[in-house]
Amino acid sequence: MKKAACVLAVLLLLGSCAHAVSAESYIAVDALTGAVLAERNAGERRLIASTTKLATAMTVLSLLGDREDALGQTVVISDAAVRVEGSSMYLKPGTEVTVRTLLYGLLLESGNDAALALAEYCGNGSVDAFVDEMNALADTLGLADTHFANPHGLDDEAHYSTARDLAVLALHAMEDERLRAITSARSWRAEGYALSNHNRLLRMVEGAEGVKTGFTKAAGRCLISSVSRGGRRVVVVTLNAPDDWNDHRALYDAAFDGMTVREYLAEGSLAAELRVQSGTACTVGVRAPAGIAMNLTDEEAARAKLRLFLPHFVYAPVQAGDAAGTAVLTLDGRTLCTAELVYETDVGVRAPRPSNAARLFAFFARLLRIQPED
């Protein structure tokens, strides 16, 4: 009941700006709660233009895996990739370009040539095979109203999605640090390429993480964006939106209205003291190097709880900076964020106490001024 009331309150806040949104289809989703903050025709299948390339990038990263050298692999650019129509990062046939630079060209410059080059490389020479993997990704994420026919988003009757499906796609994409680093970059220079991000929200909206623009005459202006403030992320998708930049800004203003960043554990603060067994000190302090803060409404803050997961005591020796436990902030039993807790000082091992017999001998030795033998 409380969650429903919270969602209703946010919807009422959004009501003042929702009527002004120019998009034919749109949705705003809170990543923390999964709540839909505002929407119109969000389940309507539409052409999605170059917002497609977010799925292309996710498929590339999925196929290449998490190996350290994954983004450093080189791709030989084909004639077919260079000849594709539409937006381009101006690749040259026969040259070698890293996957990393192609991903920046894909997501910043919206290069159709980069999309085809990556699809050919990750599809072992077959663009169709790569597109099959894109559709497999959509199935895995439960995007029932999404189907891809190509990796770049040029118009095709068999190529469509919805604002709701694209929001789900973006929520998953923003969990990948590699993708966030690319979509939030304003520019990229490498291998002779100077690339610029076309997403104006990076300069217009606090906490913007970019994501993906798109346009064709048939699809209209399409935009997926993400904003993170104080640990709280909201994703907005607009399709066929003549005034998309202002649509997104208005939806974010409404979504974050009423939220405040609340500090539950200050960076570097003393979180607790633990008893130390057999140590040169009886206790040791535990600190939170990173701290915990979260953007919450008043109502959410009243229900949020901070818990410390620590042992009842520790045995010496203890080394400063070693992991001691974890601090966890929860809301209605759901984890919002965590922070590692570490010991603040070293604690050595206390020298063992002499036995009763040894202490008795030492007493009489002092009494009789007898020195114990070596």
C-alpha positions as MATLAB code, in Angstrom:
seq = 'MKKAACVLAVLLLLGSCAHAVSAESYIAVDALTGAVLAERNAGERRLIASTTKLATAMTVLSLLGDREDALGQTVVISDAAVRVEGSSMYLKPGTEVTVRTLLYGLLLESGNDAALALAEYCGNGSVDAFVDEMNALADTLGLADTHFANPHGLDDEAHYSTARDLAVLALHAMEDERLRAITSARSWRAEGYALSNHNRLLRMVEGAEGVKTGFTKAAGRCLISSVSRGGRRVVVVTLNAPDDWNDHRALYDAAFDGMTVREYLAEGSLAAELRVQSGTACTVGVRAPAGIAMNLTDEEAARAKLRLFLPHFVYAPVQAGDAAGTAVLTLDGRTLCTAELVYETDVGVRAPRPSNAARLFAFFARLLRIQPED';
ca = [
       0.000    0.000    0.000;
       2.846    2.386    0.896;
       4.620    1.644   -2.389;
       1.433    2.312   -4.346;
       0.969    5.616   -2.522;
       4.565    6.601   -3.276;
       4.163    5.809   -6.977;
       0.876    7.751   -7.078;
       2.559   10.750   -5.472;
       5.307   10.708   -8.079;
       2.764   10.390  -10.875;
       0.936   13.430   -9.523;
       4.210   15.345   -9.485;
       4.829   14.325  -13.065;
       1.345   15.282  -14.120;
       2.262   18.950  -14.402;
       4.887   18.258  -17.060;
       3.558   15.077  -18.693;
       0.986   16.918  -20.837;
       3.803   19.004  -22.333;
       5.912   16.022  -23.448;
       6.138   16.093  -27.244;
       6.863   12.371  -27.721;
       4.341   10.040  -29.351;
       5.592    7.339  -26.975;
       7.554    7.785  -23.761;
       8.329    6.293  -20.383;
      10.282    7.245  -17.239;
      11.398    4.409  -14.951;
      12.986    4.483  -11.502;
      15.787    1.900  -11.508;
      15.762    1.640   -7.711;
      12.124    0.626   -7.284;
      11.234   -0.394  -10.838;
       8.300    2.025  -10.676;
       7.013    3.589  -13.879;
       6.997    7.294  -13.073;
       5.311    8.480  -16.250;
       4.324    6.984  -19.594;
       2.254    7.382  -22.737;
       1.847    4.716  -25.417;
       4.867    3.008  -23.839;
       3.892   -0.403  -25.185;
       3.313    0.750  -28.769;
       5.658   -0.818  -31.318;
       7.556    1.789  -33.279;
      10.647    2.327  -35.424;
      13.574    3.115  -33.123;
      16.337    4.392  -35.445;
      19.842    4.452  -33.934;
      18.727    3.749  -30.374;
      19.197    0.228  -31.770;
      22.921    0.692  -31.279;
      22.598    0.324  -27.514;
      21.528   -3.283  -28.117;
      24.351   -3.635  -30.644;
      26.912   -2.551  -28.030;
      25.421   -4.830  -25.370;
      25.546   -7.788  -27.767;
      29.187   -7.054  -28.646;
      30.202   -6.958  -24.982;
      28.213  -10.106  -24.242;
      29.868  -12.050  -27.068;
      33.396  -10.837  -26.252;
      33.031  -11.503  -22.527;
      34.877   -9.911  -19.627;
      38.442  -10.628  -20.720;
      40.812   -7.720  -20.080;
      41.846   -7.619  -23.743;
      38.276   -7.785  -25.100;
      38.073   -4.112  -26.029;
      41.634   -4.077  -27.319;
      40.976   -6.636  -30.053;
      41.427   -5.251  -33.551;
      38.858   -5.336  -36.334;
      39.749   -5.171  -40.040;
      37.279   -2.784  -41.662;
      35.454   -4.207  -44.690;
      34.278   -2.428  -47.834;
      30.671   -3.246  -46.907;
      30.985   -1.499  -43.537;
      32.321    1.663  -45.156;
      29.608    1.743  -47.840;
      26.620    1.636  -45.450;
      24.393    4.705  -45.704;
      23.640    7.163  -42.925;
      25.689    8.490  -40.022;
      29.333    7.494  -39.938;
      32.561    7.673  -37.948;
      34.340    7.631  -41.331;
      36.106    4.305  -41.204;
      38.471    3.381  -44.030;
      38.448   -0.048  -45.692;
      41.354   -2.339  -44.879;
      42.377   -0.446  -41.741;
      42.515   -2.029  -38.287;
      40.531   -0.410  -35.474;
      40.085   -1.643  -31.907;
      36.716   -2.770  -30.599;
      36.955    0.000  -28.001;
      37.230    2.787  -30.576;
      34.465    1.229  -32.673;
      32.183    1.190  -29.617;
      32.881    4.880  -29.029;
      32.185    5.554  -32.709;
      28.989    3.512  -32.423;
      27.590    5.247  -29.348;
      29.015    8.789  -29.630;
      28.988    9.443  -33.381;
      26.242    6.868  -34.038;
      28.352    5.350  -36.784;
      26.465    2.913  -38.987;
      29.858    1.865  -40.316;
      30.981    1.025  -36.772;
      27.789   -1.009  -36.244;
      28.426   -3.126  -39.343;
      32.131   -3.551  -38.569;
      31.356   -4.799  -35.066;
      28.560   -7.056  -36.321;
      30.823   -8.643  -38.932;
      33.602   -9.175  -36.399;
      31.463  -10.587  -33.585;
      29.267  -12.551  -36.002;
      32.318  -14.291  -37.493;
      31.731  -12.525  -40.788;
      27.948  -12.824  -40.748;
      25.835   -9.771  -39.927;
      22.721  -11.981  -39.886;
      24.309  -14.211  -37.237;
      25.066  -11.159  -35.125;
      21.488   -9.865  -35.478;
      20.283  -13.288  -34.298;
      22.359  -12.709  -31.163;
      20.739   -9.288  -30.721;
      17.320  -10.926  -30.834;
      18.501  -13.602  -28.409;
      19.491  -10.796  -26.027;
      16.027   -9.273  -26.397;
      14.442  -12.642  -25.571;
      16.681  -13.069  -22.526;
      15.640   -9.662  -21.196;
      11.956  -10.409  -21.825;
      11.533   -7.753  -24.518;
       8.438   -9.287  -26.060;
       7.721   -6.306  -28.324;
      11.210   -5.951  -29.766;
      12.731   -7.385  -32.930;
      15.957   -6.393  -34.659;
      16.613   -6.706  -38.379;
      19.995   -4.961  -38.458;
      22.678   -3.630  -36.063;
      22.371    0.074  -36.974;
      18.659    0.926  -36.881;
      17.964    1.963  -40.464;
      14.240    1.646  -41.152;
      12.873   -1.861  -41.674;
       9.355   -3.188  -41.067;
      10.842   -6.082  -39.114;
      12.880   -3.726  -36.935;
      10.949   -2.267  -34.002;
      10.646   -1.875  -30.257;
       8.676    0.053  -27.649;
       9.542    2.754  -25.158;
       8.965    0.251  -22.353;
      11.259   -2.400  -23.854;
      13.989    0.147  -24.552;
      13.816    1.315  -20.931;
      14.391   -2.248  -19.745;
      17.291   -2.532  -22.182;
      18.811    0.700  -20.849;
      18.416   -0.336  -17.210;
      20.457   -3.465  -17.931;
      22.979   -1.553  -20.039;
      23.698    0.941  -17.256;
      24.733   -1.903  -14.956;
      27.803   -2.420  -17.180;
      30.610   -0.057  -16.141;
      32.188   -0.303  -19.594;
      29.030    0.920  -21.291;
      28.499    3.718  -18.769;
      32.044    4.934  -19.357;
      31.390    5.159  -23.096;
      27.872    6.636  -23.097;
      28.803    9.295  -20.529;
      31.957   10.425  -22.375;
      31.646   13.791  -24.087;
      34.420   12.959  -26.522;
      36.996   10.317  -27.428;
      40.313   10.553  -29.229;
      42.256    7.451  -30.257;
      43.739    5.758  -33.308;
      43.415    8.954  -35.330;
      39.702    9.424  -34.588;
      38.245   12.459  -32.810;
      34.702   11.547  -31.754;
      32.058   13.754  -30.106;
      28.965   12.703  -28.183;
      25.756   14.011  -29.785;
      23.797   13.701  -26.538;
      23.085   17.261  -25.350;
      21.757   16.040  -21.998;
      25.346   15.552  -20.839;
      25.572   19.352  -20.753;
      21.956   20.095  -19.847;
      21.089   17.749  -16.979;
      22.886   17.076  -13.703;
      24.022   13.458  -13.411;
      23.368   12.618  -17.072;
      24.973    9.368  -18.232;
      24.167    9.832  -21.898;
      22.986    6.603  -23.572;
      21.739    6.817  -27.196;
      20.205    9.187  -29.717;
      18.446    8.220  -32.936;
      16.743    9.730  -35.967;
      15.273    8.783  -39.305;
      12.475   10.581  -41.142;
      10.125    7.665  -40.557;
      11.031    7.098  -36.895;
      11.368   10.744  -35.920;
      13.636   11.853  -33.091;
      14.283    8.996  -30.675;
      16.230    9.181  -27.427;
      17.193    6.876  -24.566;
      18.810    8.578  -21.590;
      19.869    7.859  -18.029;
      20.477   10.151  -15.065;
      22.018    9.160  -11.742;
      21.927   11.413   -8.668;
      22.980   10.368   -5.192;
      22.907    6.674   -6.067;
      19.430    6.930   -7.645;
      19.067    6.235  -11.375;
      16.124    7.134  -13.609;
      15.866    6.100  -17.262;
      13.757    7.967  -19.817;
      12.857    6.875  -23.355;
      11.070    9.029  -25.940;
      10.104    7.917  -29.454;
       9.115   10.337  -32.217;
       9.673   13.361  -29.993;
      10.163   16.706  -31.800;
      11.339   18.355  -28.559;
      13.173   15.407  -27.039;
      15.895   17.301  -25.112;
      13.344   19.362  -23.225;
      11.064   16.328  -22.813;
      13.817   14.468  -21.000;
      14.864   17.430  -18.896;
      11.280   18.019  -17.740;
      10.740   14.350  -16.914;
      13.955   14.222  -14.874;
      13.104   17.425  -13.008;
       9.784   15.894  -12.003;
      11.243   12.470  -11.191;
      13.861   13.812   -8.774;
      11.617   16.472   -7.245;
      11.134   15.750   -3.544;
      14.250   13.564   -3.246;
      17.198   14.476   -1.032;
      20.616   12.858   -0.790;
      20.832   11.494    2.756;
      24.098   10.397    4.317;
      23.793    7.254    6.393;
      27.497    6.627    6.889;
      30.005    9.410    6.293;
      33.104    8.651    4.244;
      35.918    7.595    6.584;
      33.690    7.752    9.657;
      33.985    5.413   12.653;
      31.202    2.855   12.220;
      31.864    0.615   15.234;
      34.434   -0.740   17.693;
      35.157   -4.453   18.051;
      36.637   -6.323   20.971;
      40.040   -7.864   20.276;
      41.050  -11.170   21.841;
      44.720  -11.643   22.789;
      45.643   -8.237   21.408;
      47.883   -5.431   22.559;
      44.710   -3.302   22.564;
      41.310   -4.327   23.873;
      39.353   -2.845   20.944;
      39.836   -1.803   17.337;
      37.875    0.793   15.373;
      36.057   -0.044   12.129;
      35.680    2.624    9.442;
      33.830    3.010    6.133;
      36.289    4.281    3.469;
      33.548    4.988    0.920;
      30.574    5.781    3.139;
      26.895    5.364    2.223;
      24.532    8.035    0.861;
      21.293    7.656   -1.091;
      18.804    9.938   -2.814;
      15.453    9.248   -1.138;
      12.080   10.854   -0.531;
      11.071   11.649    3.053;
       8.720    8.684    3.059;
      11.405    6.305    1.806;
      13.983    7.668    4.241;
      11.661    6.879    7.147;
      11.673    3.207    6.106;
      15.346    2.881    5.152;
      17.601    0.987    7.566;
      21.367    0.770    7.907;
      22.761   -2.532    9.156;
      26.353   -3.407    9.997;
      27.476   -6.972    9.399;
      30.462   -7.466   11.707;
      31.818  -10.256   13.946;
      31.209   -9.999   17.692;
      34.979   -9.936   18.285;
      38.254  -10.556   16.439;
      41.491  -12.311   17.280;
      44.801  -10.489   17.116;
      46.749   -9.734   15.020;
      44.657   -7.145   13.169;
      46.019   -5.145   10.241;
      44.771   -1.662    9.360;
      42.835   -1.588    6.077;
      41.859   -5.263    6.138;
      38.184   -6.067    5.522;
      36.180   -6.205    8.743;
      32.631   -6.513    7.418;
      29.945   -4.721    5.428;
      27.450   -1.893    5.911;
      24.151   -2.388    4.054;
      21.389    0.154    3.486;
      17.990   -1.443    2.866;
      14.497   -0.251    2.027;
      11.660   -2.611    2.886;
      14.186   -5.469    2.979;
      15.640   -4.639   -0.444;
      19.330   -3.738   -0.614;
      19.924   -0.191   -1.833;
      23.704   -0.025   -1.488;
      26.597   -1.542    0.413;
      29.980   -0.358    1.673;
      33.016   -2.261    2.861;
      34.108   -1.742    6.473;
      37.814   -1.946    7.373;
      39.949   -1.915   10.512;
      41.408    1.526   11.256;
      44.567    0.508   13.152;
      47.006   -2.366   13.622;
      46.642   -4.472   16.746;
      49.489   -6.826   17.632;
      49.412  -10.055   19.587;
      49.802   -9.640   23.340;
      52.728  -11.539   24.876;
      51.498  -14.663   26.692;
      51.070  -14.385   30.442;
      53.564  -16.478   32.515;
      52.232  -19.559   34.237;
      51.417  -19.563   37.971;
      54.537  -21.650   38.701;
      56.745  -19.246   36.775;
      55.257  -16.258   38.563;
      55.732  -17.969   41.958;
      59.387  -18.734   41.159;
      59.946  -15.156   40.024;
      58.433  -13.899   43.271;
      60.782  -15.959   45.438;
      63.708  -15.107   43.179;
      63.098  -11.423   43.749;
      62.570  -12.053   47.437;
      65.852  -13.946   47.821;
      67.626  -11.849   45.184;
      68.252  -14.996   43.200;
      68.638  -14.552   39.462;
      66.953  -17.256   37.361;
      69.292  -19.393   35.297;
      69.426  -18.908   31.526;
];
